[in-house]
Amino acid sequence: MNIKRKYLLIIGWFMVLSVITLSLINISGAIPDVKHGDKIGHFIAYFSLMVWFAWLYPKVWVRNLYAIAFIFMGGLMELLQSLTQYRSMDIDDFHVNTIGVIVGFIFAVITSAIPLINKTFRL
């Protein structure tokens, strides 16, 4: 495996762990009060995950697998939040997560032919 690709994978899995951690820790009072700010955060998180891994794995079946896995992960995070005393499950968050994955998937497919992206992620 190319060393550069190894680092891109490490960054990607760090992103996954960050989303999981931020989904499950107590963040009350840590987030500024911005209208729909949490939904924007959910969208950006799942959009970013999908784009990153879709750029790393250009094969359609692998991209599809990651999309399904990230949608499942979004649902699982909401379910796990309902088991904590300091977080709550929100079906709208799950919907926004899913939309982030779908839009990220489409964006990654469209932009993957850009030479800089192709050169960076297809090592």
C-alpha positions in Angstrom: 0.0 0.0 0.0 1.2 3.4 -0.9 2.3 5.4 2.2 0.2 8.4 1.1 -2.9 6.3 0.7 -2.2 4.8 4.2 -2.4 8.4 5.6 -5.6 9.2 3.7 -7.1 6.0 5.2 -6.0 6.9 8.7 -7.5 10.4 8.3 -10.8 8.8 7.1 -11.0 6.4 10.0 -10.2 9.3 12.4 -13.1 11.1 10.9 -15.4 8.1 11.5 -14.2 7.9 15.1 -14.7 11.6 15.6 -18.3 11.4 14.4 -19.0 8.5 16.7 -17.4 10.2 19.7 -19.2 13.5 19.0 -22.4 11.6 18.7 -22.1 10.0 22.1 -20.4 12.5 24.4 -22.2 15.0 26.5 -22.1 18.3 24.6 -24.8 20.3 26.4 -23.7 23.9 26.5 -20.8 23.3 24.1 -22.6 24.0 20.9 -23.5 27.6 20.1 -27.2 28.4 19.6 -27.5 28.6 15.9 -30.8 28.0 14.2 -30.7 24.4 12.8 -27.0 24.3 13.8 -27.1 20.7 14.9 -28.7 19.7 11.6 -26.0 21.5 9.6 -23.4 19.7 11.7 -25.0 16.3 11.0 -25.2 17.0 7.3 -21.5 18.2 7.1 -20.3 15.2 9.1 -22.0 12.5 7.0 -21.4 14.4 3.7 -17.7 14.5 4.5 -17.5 10.9 5.5 -19.2 9.8 2.3 -17.1 12.0 0.0 -13.8 11.0 1.6 -14.4 7.3 1.4 -16.1 7.5 -2.1 -13.0 9.3 -3.3 -10.7 6.6 -1.8 -12.7 3.7 -3.2 -13.8 4.4 -6.8 -15.4 1.0 -7.3 -19.2 1.3 -7.4 -19.9 -1.7 -5.1 -17.5 -0.4 -2.5 -19.0 3.1 -2.6 -22.4 1.6 -2.2 -21.3 -0.5 0.8 -19.9 2.6 2.4 -23.1 4.6 1.8 -25.1 1.8 3.4 -22.7 1.6 6.3 -22.8 5.3 7.0 -26.6 5.4 6.8 -26.7 2.5 9.2 -24.1 4.2 11.4 -26.3 7.4 11.6 -29.2 5.3 12.7 -27.2 3.4 15.2 -25.8 6.7 16.7 -29.3 8.0 17.2 -30.4 4.7 18.8 -27.3 4.8 21.1 -28.0 8.4 22.0 -31.5 7.3 23.3 -29.7 5.0 25.8 -27.8 7.9 27.4 -29.1 10.3 30.0 -27.6 13.3 28.4 -28.5 12.8 24.7 -31.7 12.0 22.9 -32.7 10.3 19.7 -34.0 12.6 17.0 -35.4 11.0 13.8 -34.8 14.3 12.0 -31.0 13.9 12.7 -31.2 10.5 11.1 -32.9 11.9 8.1 -30.3 14.7 7.8 -27.5 12.1 8.2 -28.9 10.1 5.3 -29.3 13.1 3.1 -25.7 14.0 3.8 -24.6 10.5 2.7 -26.7 10.7 -0.5 -25.6 14.2 -1.4 -22.0 13.3 -0.6 -22.2 10.1 -2.7 -23.5 12.1 -5.7 -20.9 14.9 -5.2 -18.0 12.4 -4.9 -19.1 10.6 -8.1 -19.4 13.9 -10.0 -16.1 15.3 -8.7 -14.0 12.2 -8.8 -12.9 12.9 -12.4 -11.3 16.2 -11.4 -7.6 15.7 -11.9 -6.4 16.9 -8.5 -8.9 14.7 -6.7 -8.1 11.8 -8.9 -4.4 12.2 -8.4 -4.7 12.6 -4.6 -7.1 9.8 -3.9 -6.3 7.2 -6.6 -2.8 6.2 -5.7 
